[in-house]
Amino acid sequence: MENTEKLANSKEVIAYIAERFPKCFTVEGEAKPLKIGIFQDLATRLDGDPKVSKTQLRAALRQYTSSWRYLHSVKPGASRVDLDGNACGELEQEHIDHAAQALAESKARAAERRKQQQAKKAESQAKNGEKAPAKGKKAAAQSAKGRTSKPKPAKMTKKESEPRRELSANDVVVGKDVNVNMGNGNLPATIVEINKDEVRVRLTNGLTMLVKAEHLSA
């Protein structure tokens, strides 16, 4: 029996309409500019569908068209498409300019959020660092009784050999080769999808994963 339970959120709605209209919507890779008035077409084609309401469709479309991946697609020479993938004319310059401005503003907000998160992280590390010396003295006193201090320099040099070169907001683009910071190592990958401060990357073994932009480096 077909599951007719209503979709829970915009992410599920986008996945559903991408499955129903794959020549128009996509959840991965490069997006296509949508026909003006696509909401009414969607509402008509999905009228009576128990899984999704018009309110959900409107919210999902708003999220889809404000994503970095979609805004990147609104560029000179690109054509709008309808639900069946048919071309509906080239983009007007004012729409291209609006998308470029929205993308720049969204990236700036994401960069500011990352900056604030890093500041909080640094503050937290600084607080933890104030407590560390007391513990360090106890450990040093215990190890002085019978242990050498060789392991300590090894740990220090290991930390110093792991500098991070973070990406700027303009570097976070589809097709960019990056490193994913995973624990003590980096995994080479390629950006395949961008959605605000979440980025989908494809690893060299073919697997894809979602990561925060702040976990990527050059």
C-alpha positions in Angstrom: 0.0 0.0 0.0 1.4 3.4 -1.0 2.6 5.6 1.9 0.5 8.8 1.8 1.9 10.4 5.0 2.5 14.1 4.6 6.1 15.2 4.1 7.7 16.6 7.2 9.8 19.5 6.0 11.1 21.5 3.0 14.1 19.2 2.5 11.7 16.3 2.0 9.4 18.3 -0.2 12.3 19.3 -2.5 13.5 15.7 -2.7 9.9 14.7 -3.6 9.4 17.3 -6.4 12.9 16.5 -7.7 11.8 12.8 -8.0 8.5 13.8 -9.6 10.0 16.4 -12.0 13.7 15.4 -12.5 14.1 17.5 -15.6 13.3 20.7 -13.6 14.5 20.1 -10.0 17.6 18.5 -8.7 19.0 17.8 -5.2 22.6 17.4 -6.3 24.9 19.0 -8.9 24.1 22.1 -10.9 20.6 23.5 -10.7 18.5 25.0 -13.5 16.8 28.4 -13.4 13.0 27.9 -12.9 10.2 29.2 -15.1 8.5 32.3 -13.7 5.2 31.2 -12.3 6.5 27.6 -11.6 4.7 27.6 -8.2 1.3 27.7 -9.9 2.4 24.9 -12.3 3.5 22.8 -9.3 0.3 23.5 -7.4 -1.8 22.5 -10.4 0.2 19.3 -11.2 0.2 18.2 -7.5 -3.3 19.3 -6.7 -4.9 16.7 -4.4 -1.5 15.0 -3.7 -1.9 13.9 0.0 1.8 14.2 0.6 2.3 17.9 0.1 0.3 21.1 0.6 0.5 24.4 -1.3 1.9 26.0 1.8 4.7 23.4 1.9 5.4 23.8 -1.8 5.7 27.6 -1.4 8.1 27.2 1.6 10.2 24.5 -0.3 10.4 26.7 -3.4 11.6 29.6 -1.3 14.4 27.5 0.2 15.3 25.9 -3.1 15.7 29.3 -5.0 17.6 30.9 -2.1 20.3 28.1 -2.0 23.8 28.9 -3.2 23.5 26.1 -5.7 20.4 27.7 -7.3 21.8 31.3 -7.2 24.9 30.1 -9.0 22.7 28.8 -11.8 21.2 32.2 -12.5 23.9 33.4 -14.9 24.2 34.9 -18.4 23.3 32.5 -21.2 21.2 30.2 -18.9 17.6 29.4 -19.8 14.7 28.9 -17.5 12.9 25.6 -17.6 9.4 24.4 -16.9 8.4 21.2 -15.0 9.1 19.0 -18.0 12.5 20.6 -18.6 11.4 22.6 -21.6 13.3 25.9 -22.1 11.3 29.0 -21.3 13.6 31.8 -22.5 16.9 33.2 -21.3 17.3 35.1 -18.0 16.9 38.8 -17.9 19.9 40.9 -16.7 18.0 42.2 -13.7 17.3 38.7 -12.4 21.0 37.8 -12.9 22.1 40.9 -11.0 19.6 40.1 -8.2 20.8 36.5 -7.9 24.5 37.7 -7.8 23.7 40.2 -5.0 21.7 37.6 -3.0 24.5 35.1 -3.3 27.1 37.6 -2.2 25.0 38.7 0.8 24.3 35.1 1.8 28.0 34.2 1.6 28.9 37.2 3.7 26.4 36.2 6.4 27.8 32.6 6.4 31.3 33.9 6.7 30.3 36.1 9.6 28.6 33.1 11.3 31.8 31.1 10.8 33.8 33.9 12.2 31.6 34.1 15.3 31.7 30.3 15.8 35.5 30.3 15.5 35.7 33.2 18.1 33.5 31.2 20.5 35.7 28.1 19.9 38.9 30.1 20.5 37.4 31.6 23.7 36.4 28.1 24.9 39.9 26.7 24.2 41.4 29.7 26.0 39.3 28.9 29.1 40.3 25.3 28.9 43.9 26.3 28.5 43.9 28.2 31.8 43.0 25.0 33.6 45.5 22.9 31.8 48.7 24.1 33.6 47.6 22.8 37.0 46.9 19.3 35.5 50.1 19.5 33.6 52.1 20.2 36.8 50.7 17.2 38.5 51.4 15.0 35.5 54.9 16.4 35.3 55.6 15.7 39.0 54.4 12.1 38.7 56.4 11.4 35.5 59.5 13.0 37.1 59.7 10.0 39.5 60.4 7.4 36.9 59.4 8.5 33.3 61.2 10.5 30.7 59.7 13.6 29.1 60.2 12.3 25.5 56.4 11.9 24.7 55.6 15.5 25.4 57.8 17.1 22.6 56.4 14.6 20.2 52.8 15.7 20.9 53.7 19.4 20.6 55.5 19.0 17.3 52.5 17.0 15.9 50.1 19.8 16.7 52.4 22.4 15.2 52.6 20.4 11.9 48.8 20.6 11.3 48.1 24.2 10.1 44.8 24.9 8.5 44.3 27.0 5.4 40.6 27.9 5.5 38.6 28.7 2.3 37.3 32.1 1.8 33.6 32.5 0.9 34.4 33.1 -2.7 36.4 29.8 -2.9 33.3 27.7 -1.9 32.0 26.9 -5.4 30.8 23.7 -7.1 33.7 21.8 -8.7 36.3 23.2 -6.3 38.9 20.6 -5.1 39.2 20.9 -1.4 40.3 19.0 1.7 37.8 17.8 4.3 39.2 18.2 7.9 38.5 14.8 9.6 40.1 14.4 13.0 43.9 14.2 12.6 43.9 14.1 8.8 42.5 15.6 5.6 40.5 13.8 2.9 40.7 15.1 -0.6 37.3 15.8 -2.1 35.4 17.9 -4.7 32.4 20.2 -3.9 29.3 19.0 -5.7 26.5 21.0 -4.0 26.3 24.2 -1.9 23.4 25.1 0.4 24.1 28.1 2.7 26.7 26.9 5.2 26.4 23.2 4.4 28.4 21.7 1.5 28.1 18.3 -0.1 31.4 16.9 -1.3 32.4 13.8 -3.2 35.4 11.9 -1.9 37.9 10.2 -4.2 36.3 6.9 -3.5 33.0 8.1 -4.9 31.1 8.6 -1.6 29.4 11.9 -0.9 28.9 13.6 2.4 27.5 16.8 3.9 29.9 18.9 5.9 30.0 22.5 7.3 31.9 25.0 5.1 34.2 25.7 8.1 35.5 22.1 7.9 36.9 22.6 4.4 40.4 23.9 3.6 42.5 24.4 0.5 
